[in-house]
Structure formats: C-alpha cells, structure tokens
Amino acid sequence: MVKPLILVTMGTNEYPFTRLYNFIKSDPLFFDDRCEWFVQSGSCKTDVAPACGVIETLIPRSDMEDLVRRSALVISHCGIGSLNLMLKHRKRVIFVPRVAAHQEFSDDHQLQIAAEIKNRRMQVIHPQDEFPRLQYDQILEDNVLSEPVDITNYDLARIINLKLTG
C-alpha cells in the first residue's frame, strides 16, 4: 500500500515559521512511518525530521505542484499562491496564517486571506486555536484527486483585459 503523503509548506519569505513547525513535530503522526511527509521549511530552522519523509528548504514550483497533486493532506501557511494551488487541486488543507505578533511576517495580510476562506475542504487555524490532532484514518479516507481544475475567473480576466486595452 502506498503511504499517504502529508505536505507541509511554510512559504519562501525570510521570516521563520517556528509555530507551524512546532505544531507538526508535536503530532504523533509526524513520527508514524505509515505516512510520508514532505516539509518545505523555507527559512524555518528544523531540528527533528519525520519518521518517513524529508525536509527541504525550497523547491521548484513544478515540484511543489507535483507534491500538492499527490498529497492526501496539505498543511500550509496562508499565502494567496498556496491558496490558489490548493483550490486548483481540490486539496484538504489546514491553513495556518502567519502573523506579525509572532514575528512570522511583517503584517497580518494572511489573517485577511484566512477570513475569506469558506470551503469545506479547508480549515483555518487562527493564532489562538490549538492545532488539531491529525488522524491517520481520516487522511486515508480522503480522496486524492489527481486532475487539477481550472480556477481562472474568466469574467474578471475579461474586465481586466478591457481596462488594460480599452
């Protein structure tokens, strides 16, 4: 049986995301070899690796897209690029917005993005929330969809094109 992939993406900016790393490394599933983990850590210092998987600082966009496509669960910062990628691939995601109060970013724009997420496959963990305990059986049940959907807003694209050309 293929192990379910849990993808963690912390983004590519210079601010570490220690709070998210501490969440995942405290979960028993991080040390369970029934799951494969891929952690894209960005500038976050990591001291413990998962039982099965790797931690990489940065990866090419094409590799990230392939990992998202194959993942059973994604745990992500709340950047707009990540949100769009998760929508495109219809992933179950736990979003953890970066916040300025924890020195995770220079502002709280990720909280603004998080406030707009209204999708049954996407959960937001706000700074005051506890991180949910990951459940192996629930991850197994999730249907990994391999074909992306087109999330382009053609009406908006037409309006922008008219404004730019007209």
ZAMARGU-4260 file (C-alpha; in steps of 0.2 Angstrom, whole numbers, plus 5000, padded with zeros to 4 digits):
<rodrens>
0) 5000/5000/5000 | 5006/5017/4996 | 5009/5028/5011 | 4998/5044/5011 | 5008/5060/5008
5) 5007/5074/5020 | 5014/5090/5013 | 5019/5105/5024 | 5023/5121/5015 | 5029/5136/5025
10) 5032/5148/5011 | 5048/5156/5004 | 5050/5173/5013 | 5064/5177/5026 | 5053/5175/5041
15) 5054/5158/5051 | 5038/5149/5054 | 5043/5140/5070 | 5025/5140/5077 | 5019/5129/5062
20) 5035/5118/5064 | 5031/5115/5082 | 5013/5111/5078 | 5018/5097/5066 | 5033/5090/5076
25) 5022/5088/5091 | 5009/5077/5082 | 5012/5059/5084 | 5009/5056/5066 | 5025/5065/5062
30) 5034/5050/5070 | 5022/5037/5062 | 5030/5028/5047 | 5013/5024/5040 | 5013/5042/5032
35) 5026/5050/5021 | 5030/5068/5025 | 5037/5082/5014 | 5041/5098/5023 | 5045/5113/5014
40) 5053/5124/5028 | 5058/5140/5020 | 5068/5150/5032 | 5062/5139/5047 | 5076/5130/5057
45) 5071/5112/5059 | 5079/5100/5072 | 5068/5085/5070 | 5064/5075/5054 | 5048/5065/5052
50) 5049/5046/5053 | 5046/5044/5035 | 5050/5059/5023 | 5061/5074/5020 | 5063/5092/5025
55) 5068/5104/5011 | 5071/5122/5012 | 5065/5127/4995 | 5059/5118/4980 | 5055/5122/4962
60) 5037/5127/4958 | 5034/5112/4947 | 5040/5100/4961 | 5028/5109/4973 | 5014/5107/4961
65) 5018/5088/4959 | 5018/5086/4978 | 5002/5095/4980 | 4994/5084/4967 | 5000/5068/4976
70) 4996/5074/4994 | 4982/5067/5004 | 4983/5082/5016 | 4992/5099/5015 | 4997/5110/5030
75) 5001/5127/5024 | 5004/5145/5028 | 4990/5156/5021 | 4998/5164/5006 | 4987/5168/4991
80) 4998/5157/4980 | 4996/5142/4991 | 4978/5145/4992 | 4976/5146/4973 | 4986/5130/4971
85) 4976/5121/4984 | 4959/5126/4975 | 4966/5121/4959 | 4970/5103/4965 | 4955/5102/4977
90) 4965/5098/4992 | 4961/5095/5010 | 4971/5109/5019 | 4975/5115/5036 | 4979/5133/5034
95) 4990/5142/5047 | 4991/5161/5044 | 5007/5169/5048 | 5005/5183/5060 | 5016/5199/5064
100) 5014/5196/5083 | 5024/5180/5082 | 5037/5188/5070 | 5031/5177/5056 | 5028/5191/5044
105) 5029/5210/5043 | 5010/5212/5043 | 4994/5202/5046 | 4988/5200/5027 | 4987/5181/5029
110) 4974/5184/5043 | 4964/5194/5030 | 4966/5180/5017 | 4961/5167/5030 | 4945/5177/5035
115) 4939/5174/5017 | 4941/5155/5016 | 4924/5147/5016 | 4927/5129/5009 | 4923/5113/5017
120) 4940/5105/5012 | 4949/5120/5020 | 4952/5123/5039 | 4960/5138/5046 | 4969/5138/5062
125) 4970/5155/5070 | 4983/5161/5082 | 4973/5157/5097 | 4967/5140/5091 | 4975/5123/5095
130) 4982/5113/5081 | 4971/5098/5078 | 4977/5081/5081 | 4980/5073/5064 | 4970/5056/5062
135) 4978/5043/5051 | 4961/5035/5046 | 4954/5052/5041 | 4969/5055/5030 | 4967/5038/5022
140) 4949/5041/5018 | 4952/5057/5009 | 4951/5055/4991 | 4967/5061/4982 | 4962/5069/4966
145) 4975/5070/4953 | 4967/5081/4939 | 4968/5100/4943 | 4953/5111/4939 | 4953/5127/4930
150) 4950/5141/4944 | 4953/5155/4932 | 4940/5169/4934 | 4936/5172/4916 | 4924/5186/4919
155) 4937/5196/4930 | 4950/5192/4916 | 4939/5200/4903 | 4936/5215/4914 | 4955/5217/4917
160) 4959/5215/4899 | 4946/5228/4894 | 4953/5240/4906 | 4971/5237/4900 | 4967/5238/4882
165) 4952/5250/4881
</rodrens>
